[in-house]
Amino acid sequence: MKRFFFCLVLFFSFCSLSFAFVGQGSGKEILLWKGISRMEKFTSAMYVHEAQGDNTGAAVIVCPGGSYHHLGLYNEGYKTSRWFASKGVTAFTLRYRTAENGYHEPSMLQDVQRAIQLVRENAEKYGIDVNKVGVIGFSAGGHLVTMAGAFWQSHDELKKIGIEHEVSLRPDFVIPVYPVVSMDDEIAHRWSRKSLLGRNQSEERKIEFSMEKQIPADMPPCYIVVCMDDPVVDYRNSFVLYDAMQEKNIQSRLAVYEWGGHGFGMLNNRFMRKFRWNEKMWDDFLAAIIIPMQ
C-alpha cells in the first residue's frame, strides 16, 4: 500500500512538472475557440513552433497522452514540436480538454478537429501546404489522432455545433505512438476508456470508439510505434490497429521495439539513444510523404 501511494505521488508530481513547462519554450498560444459563441469559455489551445531552416511546407499537430485525464505537455508535446520544427515542419502542440477538468467525448475530438481547421485556414501565414497537415499522438493522444483520421467525415463535430468550414478535416498522415486503440475489455486501457466515455460505457459506445473497428477506406497513411514491454497500454492495441489498416489496404507501417516501455515521447532517454525511433520514422515514413510533395 505504501508503495502504491509513493507511485501515485510521483505520478502526479510528474504531471505537475509537465504543466509547469507551459510558457517555457512552449511556443505562441492560439486559443481554439476564441470568438466562437457558446465555445469561447473553453480554454483549449495550441502552441506554435515555426519551422526552422528549410521549410518543408508540412505541419503537424501534436497530441500528448495522459489517459484522456491529463496531458504530458512537456515530454510528449513541446519536445516533439521542437523536434519537428528542427526538421522544417511547423508544429502545433495541442492542449485539448480532458476528464481532469470534467470533459469527456466529444470534447477531445472537437478540439483536434478545430485545430486542423485553424491550421489549414491559416496555412499561408505559416508557410504551410494545406495538403501536408498531419497529426501525431502519444498513448491516449494516439487514440485521438486515430479518431481524427477515421472520423473526419462520419463524426464532423464542428458542424454539429454550427461551425461551417471549407477546409478538409482529414489529416494527411497519422502517427499513433504506443497508442490506446481498443475499448474492448480484453485489451482496453480502462482509465483512458473511463476518461473518454465517462459513465456511459455501453457495448455500443465501446464498439464505436474501438478504433480497430472503425477504420474507413479513406483513412490517411499511418505509422504506428509500440514497445513489446509496454507496462501501461497493452501492445496488442497497436497490432489490432495495424491489422485493421492492412485489411482496408491503408498505407501503414508498424514499428515494433522489444523494449522501451511507455511514455518515452521524444525525451533524450536510453530508448531514444538506442533506437532513435523518431529519425527512423522520418526516414521510413514521413520523408516519403513530405519530401516528394515539395
Sequence and secondary structure as in RCSB ss.txt:
>XXXX:A:sequence
MKRFFFCLVLFFSFCSLSFAFVGQGSGKEILLWKGISRMEKFTSAMYVHEAQGDNTGAAVIVCPGGSYHHLGLYN
EGYKTSRWFASKGVTAFTLRYRTAENGYHEPSMLQDVQRAIQLVRENAEKYGIDVNKVGVIGFSAGGHLVTMAGA
FWQSHDELKKIGIEHEVSLRPDFVIPVYPVVSMDDEIAHRWSRKSLLGRNQSEERKIEFSMEKQIPADMPPCYIV
VCMDDPVVDYRNSFVLYDAMQEKNIQSRLAVYEWGGHGFGMLNNRFMRKFRWNEKMWDDFLAAIIIPMQ
>XXXX:A:secstr
 HHHHHHHHHHHHHHHHHHHTTTSS  EEEETTTT TTTTT   EEEEE   SS  S EEEEE  STTTS  III
IIIHHHHHHHHTT EEEEEE   GGGT  TTHHHHHHHHHHHHHHHTHHHHT  TT EEEEEETHHHHHHHHHHH
STTTT HHHHTT   SS    S EEEES     STTT  HHHHHHHHTT   HHHHHHT GGG   TT   EEEE
EETT SSS THHHHHHHHHHHHTT  EEEEEESS  S  TT S HHHHHH HHHHHIIIIIHHHHGGG 
